[in-house]
Each structure stands twice: as C-alpha cells, then as structure tokens.
C-alpha cells in the first residue's frame, strides 16, 4: 500500500512540474531565429535582456516545425530578430502562436547582400532543361551602393545555383546567408545593437560597448581566416546548398556546383548529371554536405565523381561550434583539410 501511494505521489508531482511555466527573468525577452544571430545578440545584450534561440541546435531552418514546448518558451517576447529575405519567415508565426505581437527586425534587409546570380533549377528534369544552366556562369555582384571586395572576382560559379523552399532562390534575389561573411556580420552587429537600444534605451552604453567588443573579435576572425585561405593551393569546391557563397566570395574560393537544387529534396538525375559535369569541368577538390540535411545525395555524387566528401555547417550552435567565431573557424578547418 505504501509503495502504491509513493508511486502515485511521484506521478502527480511530475505532472505538476511539467505543467509549470519556465521561471521568467523579469527582463525584456528577445527571440532570435538562428544560432549565429543569437550568439552575437546575446553578447551585445549582456545581462540586460533575456535572449532566446528559436531554432534548436541541430535542426534545419528548412521547414522547421516547433514543438509546443519550443513555442511556449517564446511567450512574452518583446522583440524578434530574424534573417528575413524569405528565409526564416516561420519565426514570426511561432512567436504569434506563443501569444502577443512582438516587433520584428529583419537583419538581412539592413546589411549589404549579394544576389543569387543564376536561374534556379526546378523540381523536375523538364524544368531543369529549360534553364540551360551552363550559359549562366558569372560573378557575384554587390547590391547598388556597396563596394566590391577585392576577392569577389574569384567567386564565379560554373553550375546551377540552389533553389529551395524558402522562396529566395530566384535569379537576382538577395542571398540570405550573409552571416557567413564576418564583415557583413559586423554590419549586422550595428543593426542589432540599435534595435536592442530601441527596446531598452537605458542599456544604450552597455550595448554600444559590447557591440564594439564583438566587432573587434569579428575583425580578428576575418583577418585570421583570410590569412589562412591565402596559403591554400586549391580553390574550388562543391557545396550542398547555397549557404556558402558569402564565405567563398569573401575569401576568394569558387563553388563549382551545388548538390541540392531544392534544400531537403533529392536532386533529379538530370541535375546530378549537371553537377557531375561541373565538378569535372571545374576540377573541384571536394564536396561538402551539411549536418542539418540528408547526407545521402552528397555521398552518391562524391562517390561517382571520385572526390572527397567533407562537411560544412552554416548554422552551428552545437559542441565545438557554440559561438559565431568557432563556427566560422570550424568551417575553415574543414576546408583547409582538402584545399591546403
């Protein structure tokens, strides 16, 4: 009898704990869509704000479907920070599901971007044939008013650009993955600091001081990365989807092909043939998958092309990639293994 009572009590207690809301800090809450932006935001905010990450580490920003618990943690959010550019539109819907209508800032609309420079490939072979991708080789161009980086001339692509379910893959549309370039991420720091100041004017001086420290760190990261890349004898790679163009543009690398025309969807046989041809034509040194997406299409193509298969991570937030700087450095390490 006593044992049964103890078991019943334990079950009731567990239910009560699960039903409790997380303890609130009393600080204004800021929700940030993806880890790279979250990391710099929390560092700028210091201890004045409660900065929460929306996309759990290890999950893909493509088609993210939150659990009720993940939605609940965003209750009371005052400010939402997202990439924008048709990449993470789900974040606003999740915050609304948690209650309230927080002010949103789309950082990608406030920093220099580069356009996707070729036509997207469609979901079927017939549509792929219509575009004639080999005729669309060209260099990235900066949006009007932005200075060209000295490395941009090396950023040609010899194969199709990605087309994924964000809706941002049309030719000429801004590429949303700006954070993969530390210089552009530094511009994002200024945007975020200004937004946090609007939310909490009394924290202006703290935010400014913290933002300056973050930008100093990013400048060191950029210089260190550029110095390392200059020592590499090979410059051409194949990426999984269109997440690495800013990095390759900044540091003078070249993307010969992109594996998945639609992120998270297996490429068509026609598209695979185009990728294999581009790999041979561009003499790509290696192909890189991404940990958030299915690796199998990359394995098949790497095996067929007889080139090494590595991994690059555009999102991070996991052990060993738990700050923006360690994320970029980790990617540089992976590239260096095959390009030096």
C-alpha positions in Angstrom: 0.0 0.0 0.0 2.7 2.5 1.0 4.6 1.7 -2.3 1.5 2.4 -4.3 1.0 5.7 -2.5 4.6 6.8 -3.2 4.3 5.9 -6.9 1.0 7.9 -7.2 2.6 10.9 -5.4 5.7 10.8 -7.8 3.4 10.7 -10.9 1.4 13.7 -9.6 4.5 15.6 -8.7 6.0 15.0 -12.2 2.8 16.2 -13.8 2.8 19.4 -11.7 6.4 20.1 -12.7 5.7 19.6 -16.4 2.7 21.9 -16.2 4.6 24.7 -14.7 5.8 27.6 -16.9 9.5 28.3 -17.1 10.6 30.8 -14.5 10.7 34.3 -16.0 13.7 36.5 -15.5 11.7 39.7 -15.5 14.0 41.1 -18.3 12.6 42.0 -21.7 12.7 38.9 -23.9 14.3 38.9 -27.3 13.8 35.9 -29.6 16.4 35.2 -32.4 15.7 32.9 -35.3 19.0 31.1 -35.8 22.2 30.5 -33.8 24.7 32.8 -35.5 22.5 35.9 -34.9 21.5 34.6 -31.5 25.2 34.4 -30.4 26.1 37.9 -31.3 22.7 39.2 -29.9 23.2 37.7 -26.5 26.8 39.0 -26.3 25.6 42.6 -27.2 22.7 42.3 -24.7 24.9 41.2 -21.8 22.7 40.6 -18.7 20.2 43.3 -19.5 17.9 41.2 -21.7 16.7 37.6 -21.9 17.8 36.4 -25.4 16.4 33.1 -26.5 17.1 31.0 -29.6 14.1 29.9 -31.7 15.7 27.2 -33.9 17.1 24.4 -31.7 20.7 23.5 -32.5 21.0 20.6 -34.9 17.7 21.3 -36.7 17.4 22.8 -40.1 15.9 26.1 -40.8 14.3 24.5 -43.8 10.7 23.6 -42.9 11.2 23.9 -39.1 8.2 22.6 -37.2 8.4 23.6 -33.5 7.1 21.5 -30.6 4.5 23.0 -28.1 7.4 23.3 -25.6 9.5 25.3 -28.1 6.6 27.6 -28.8 5.9 28.1 -25.1 9.4 29.4 -24.3 8.7 32.4 -26.6 5.8 33.7 -24.6 6.1 37.3 -23.7 8.7 38.1 -26.4 9.1 41.9 -27.0 11.4 41.8 -30.0 12.0 39.2 -32.7 15.3 39.2 -34.7 15.4 37.2 -37.9 17.4 37.0 -41.1 14.5 37.8 -43.3 15.0 37.7 -47.1 12.3 35.0 -47.3 14.5 32.6 -45.2 13.0 32.3 -41.7 9.5 33.6 -42.1 8.4 30.8 -39.7 9.8 32.7 -36.7 7.1 35.4 -36.7 4.4 32.8 -36.8 5.9 30.8 -33.9 6.1 34.0 -31.8 2.5 34.8 -32.6 1.5 31.3 -31.6 3.1 31.9 -28.2 0.9 35.0 -27.8 1.4 38.7 -28.5 2.7 40.5 -31.5 6.4 41.4 -30.9 8.2 43.9 -33.0 10.2 42.2 -35.8 13.5 43.2 -37.3 14.8 41.5 -40.4 18.6 42.0 -40.3 19.1 40.9 -43.9 17.2 43.9 -45.2 19.6 46.2 -43.4 23.0 44.8 -44.4 24.8 44.6 -47.7 23.9 41.5 -49.7 24.9 39.7 -52.9 22.3 38.5 -55.4 21.9 34.9 -56.5 23.4 35.1 -59.9 21.9 32.2 -61.9 18.4 30.9 -62.6 17.1 28.3 -60.2 16.7 24.7 -61.2 13.2 23.3 -61.0 11.8 20.2 -59.3 11.7 18.1 -62.5 14.0 17.3 -65.3 12.0 19.1 -68.0 12.1 22.4 -66.0 15.8 21.9 -65.4 16.4 21.6 -69.1 14.6 24.8 -69.8 17.1 26.9 -67.9 20.3 25.8 -69.6 22.4 26.5 -66.5 25.8 26.3 -68.2 25.0 29.5 -70.0 24.5 31.4 -66.7 28.0 31.4 -65.4 29.0 34.7 -63.9 30.4 36.6 -61.0 28.5 37.8 -57.9 27.7 41.5 -57.9 27.1 43.6 -54.9 23.8 45.4 -54.5 23.9 49.1 -55.5 25.9 51.3 -53.2 28.2 48.6 -51.9 31.9 48.4 -52.6 33.2 45.3 -54.3 35.5 43.2 -52.1 38.9 42.5 -53.7 38.2 38.8 -53.6 34.8 39.0 -55.4 36.3 38.4 -58.8 37.1 34.8 -57.7 33.6 33.9 -56.8 32.3 32.6 -60.1 30.0 29.6 -60.2 30.2 27.1 -63.0 27.0 25.2 -62.2 23.4 25.8 -61.1 22.6 27.9 -58.0 20.3 26.3 -55.4 16.6 26.6 -55.4 15.0 25.8 -52.0 11.7 26.0 -50.2 12.5 29.5 -48.7 11.4 31.2 -51.9 14.6 33.2 -52.1 16.2 31.4 -55.0 15.1 33.5 -58.0 17.9 35.0 -60.0 18.8 38.4 -58.7 17.1 37.9 -55.3 19.3 38.6 -52.3 21.1 35.6 -50.9 20.0 35.4 -47.2 23.2 33.7 -45.8 25.0 36.9 -45.2 26.3 35.8 -41.8 28.9 33.5 -43.4 31.0 36.6 -44.1 32.4 38.1 -40.9 32.5 41.6 -42.5 28.8 41.5 -43.2 28.1 40.0 -39.8 29.9 43.1 -38.3 27.4 45.3 -40.1 24.6 43.1 -38.6 26.1 43.8 -35.1 25.4 47.5 -35.6 21.8 46.8 -36.7 21.2 44.5 -33.7 22.7 47.0 -31.2 20.4 49.7 -32.5 17.3 47.5 -32.1 18.3 46.5 -28.6 18.7 50.2 -27.7 15.2 50.9 -29.0 13.9 48.1 -26.8 15.9 49.2 -23.7 17.1 52.8 -24.1 18.8 52.7 -20.6 21.1 50.0 -21.8 22.5 52.1 -24.7 26.0 52.5 -23.4 26.3 48.8 -22.4 25.1 47.7 -25.8 27.5 50.0 -27.6 30.4 48.8 -25.5 29.5 45.1 -26.0 28.9 45.6 -29.8 32.4 47.2 -30.1 34.0 44.2 -28.5 32.1 41.8 -30.7 33.1 43.7 -33.8 36.8 43.6 -32.7 36.5 39.9 -32.4 35.0 39.6 -35.8 37.7 41.7 -37.4 40.3 39.4 -35.9 38.4 36.4 -37.2 38.2 37.8 -40.6 41.9 38.6 -40.8 42.9 35.2 -39.5 40.6 33.4 -41.9 41.8 35.5 -44.9 45.5 34.7 -44.0 44.8 31.0 -43.8 42.9 30.8 -47.1 45.8 32.6 -48.9 48.0 29.6 -48.1 45.7 27.1 -49.8 46.8 25.7 -53.2 43.3 24.7 -54.3 40.3 27.0 -54.5 37.3 25.1 -56.0 34.7 23.1 -54.0 31.2 21.7 -54.3 28.6 22.7 -51.7 25.4 21.1 -50.5 23.1 24.0 -51.0 23.5 27.8 -51.4 24.8 28.6 -47.9 28.5 29.2 -48.6 28.5 31.9 -51.3 29.3 34.8 -48.9 32.2 32.9 -47.4 33.6 31.9 -50.8 33.1 35.4 -52.2 34.9 37.0 -49.2 37.9 34.7 -49.3 38.4 34.1 -53.0 37.2 30.5 -53.3 35.0 29.1 -56.1 31.9 27.0 -56.0 31.8 24.6 -59.0 28.3 23.2 -58.2 25.6 22.9 -55.6 24.2 19.5 -54.8 20.6 20.1 -53.9 18.5 22.4 -56.2 15.8 22.3 -53.5 17.2 22.1 -50.0 16.0 18.9 -48.3 14.7 17.4 -51.6 16.7 14.8 -53.6 18.1 16.2 -56.9 16.8 14.9 -60.2 19.0 12.6 -62.3 19.3 15.4 -64.9 20.6 17.8 -62.2 23.0 15.2 -60.8 24.4 14.9 -64.3 24.9 18.7 -64.5 26.6 18.7 -61.1 29.0 15.8 -62.1 29.9 17.7 -65.4 30.6 20.9 -63.4 32.8 19.0 -60.9 34.9 17.6 -63.8 35.0 20.9 -65.6 35.9 22.9 -62.5 38.3 20.3 -61.1 36.6 20.6 -57.7 38.8 19.4 -54.8 36.0 18.1 -52.6 32.2 18.1 -52.0 30.8 19.2 -48.6 27.5 18.1 -47.1 25.7 19.9 -44.2 24.8 18.3 -40.8 21.2 19.7 -40.8 20.3 18.0 -44.1 20.3 14.4 -45.5 23.9 13.5 -46.5 23.0 10.7 -48.9 22.7 12.7 -52.2 26.2 14.1 -51.4 27.6 10.7 -50.8 26.3 9.4 -54.1 27.7 12.3 -56.1 31.1 12.3 -54.3 31.4 8.6 -55.0 30.5 9.0 -58.6 32.9 12.0 -59.1 35.6 10.3 -57.0 36.3 13.3 -54.8 36.5 13.5 -51.0 33.3 14.2 -49.0 33.5 16.6 -46.1 31.1 18.7 -44.1 30.4 22.4 -43.7 27.9 23.8 -41.1 26.2 27.1 -41.9 24.2 27.2 -38.6 26.2 25.8 -35.7 25.1 26.0 -32.1 26.4 22.6 -31.2 29.5 21.5 -29.3 32.7 22.8 -30.9 30.6 25.4 -32.8 29.0 27.2 -29.9 30.0 30.7 -30.8 30.0 32.6 -34.1 33.8 32.6 -34.2 34.1 28.9 -33.6 31.5 28.2 -36.2 33.5 30.1 -38.9 36.8 28.7 -37.7 35.4 25.1 -37.8 34.3 25.6 -41.4 37.7 27.0 -42.3 39.3 23.9 -40.6 37.2 21.6 -42.8 38.0 23.4 -46.0 41.7 23.5 -45.1 41.9 19.7 -44.8 41.3 19.4 -48.6 42.4 22.7 -50.1 45.8 23.4 -48.5 
